[in-house]
Every structure is written in C-alpha cells, then in structure tokens.
Amino acid sequence: MLWPMLAITLAFGGIAVLGVLAARVFLEVRRLARQVGESSERIARAAEDLERAAVPLAQQAETLRGT
C-alpha cells in the first residue's frame, strides 16, 4: 500500500511542477509577443520616417540630373 501511494504522490508532484512551468512559459510567451508587436510598430514608424526623409533627397537628385 505504501508504494502505490508514493507513486501517486510523485506523479501528482510531477504534474504540479509541469503545470507551474507551463504557466511560466505561457507568461513569457505573452511578454515576448507584446515586445515583438511593439518592435514591429517602431520599425514601421522608422520606415515611414525614412521614406519621408528620402523624398526631398530624391527630388534634389532628379533636379541635379536634369541640369
């Protein structure tokens, strides 16, 4: 009777540890996803800024080529 109780206790403990680790992984994945979203928004804004800054330079280059 001792061995089955010990086996059940160890199995429950193992499942509890796995549950705690799964919860930690879930929280870290959510945090990572949020950071990836913020980073992609920042990259998109930087690309828009770069595009706006490139327009006057392209116009000036066309003006210089035309002469």
N, C-alpha and C positions, 0 to 999 in steps of 0.2 A: 504494500500500500504506500510505502514511502517513496519508491521510485516513480510511480505514476504521478504522484502529487508534485514531486520535484521536477519531472519533465513538463508538467502543465505550467508550473510556476516559471520555469526557464523559458518556455515558449511564449507565455504572456509577456515576460520581461523583454524578450527579443522583439516581439511585435510592438511593444510600447516604445522601445528605442527607435525602431524603424519609423514609427509614426512621428516621433519628435523630429527625427532627421528629415523626414518628408516635409514637415511643416516649415522647417528652416530653409530647405531648398525652395519651397514654394514662395516664401517671403523674399528670398534673394533674387529669384527669377522675376518677381514683380518689380523689385527695385531696379534690376538691370533693364527691364523693358521700359520703365519710365525714363531712365537715363538715355537709352537709345533713342527714344522719342524726342527728348529734349535736344539731343545732339543732332538729330536729323533736321529739326526745326532750325537750329542755329546754322547748320550747313546750308540750308535752303536760303536763309536770310543773307548769309555771306555771299552766296552765288548771285542773288539779286543785287546786292551792293556792288559786286564786281561787274555785273552786266551794266548797271547804271554808270559806273565809272568808265567802262570801256567805250561807251557810245561817243562821248566827246573826243576821245583819242582816235577812234575810227574816222570820225568826221574830219578831224585835223589831218589825218594821214591821207584821206581822199583829196583834201584841198591841196596838200603838198604834192601829191602825184599828178594832179590836174595841171599844175603850172610847169 
